[in-house]
Amino acid sequence: MKPLNNSSLPRENFAPGKLFTRRNFLKLAGATAVALPFMKPEEALGSVDNSTFHRGCNYADVHHYTEHNIHVSGVRHYGVQPSHKHPDAGGVPTVWPTRVNNCRVCFTVYPKWNTFWHGGKKDGYDSNFKELFRKSLYGDQITVFQEPENIDWHSDGVKMTADRIRTIQNRMLEIKHSMSPVPFVAIGAIGFHQWYKARDYMAFGLDFYAVDLYRTEFDKQQAIAVLNEYHRGILRDNKADKQRPISVCECNAHDYIYRPCYFRAIAHWIANQSYDSAFPTRCFHTFWRKDGKSSGPFLDGDTNTISALRDIGNSVYTVC
């Protein structure tokens, strides 16, 4: 089918402050975005190393990318999640999700708290994590309970507080560094709001720190400010002894006209940020949902966005 002209595409207009859903378990706060002090990009940028910068989208929409000749080097995946209807769901698998063209994976898992805690031993998933880590590829990333300052996660009927989430993260780090050879997987944490709201849910010394960025929360300049604040906060707030990279594991703009420049600006920042060379893994993943509103559907005729995603997939990072 002949691509549509961008001017003929339907506008996706949603009033500010309205509640948006991009997954059936995600509750967006709908709060007005707060602009952070702006740091000049060069203050946080360093040399580009594309071999450890993986770009793609959520697993369900990879076909859109491949159909439009957008190179995919990374995919966002989610394990079985607990919910109000299924509070006992969750766990830690021993295999990685099916890979597309050998893509690297940014994978979030949801351990059952009582199984993990194991009477205070914290070893209920040790064998699962070891098996999963052993099968990781260079560039794979793993987190638990994404956006915990935004989503009220419960597991086994237990509220997943900041202390509990950090306890699981720390155990994952212990397991990784007890293995020989040390597995490739990068262990991290994903926030949703500004750094000061997310940092308590992030353990010291993770391999990467991440934030999901949606234009319903932050416009382009605010999104860059959020990334700058994450970058500053890691060392300032004693989250690591050396600078860790920042990833963006979900990203979209609810109105398609903003997508090209939004994606380009954020991918450019992720590609060019400075970080310690011992911790190189980072990603930029978009998130699409047919009825997602804040995440929005992938539009086959949106040639400007497709062009931007092709450039990003081909390691061309320009801003507009």
Order of alpha helices (4+ residues) and beta strands (2+ residues): beta-alpha-beta-beta-alpha-alpha-beta-beta-beta-alpha-beta-alpha-beta-beta-alpha-beta-beta-alpha-beta-alpha
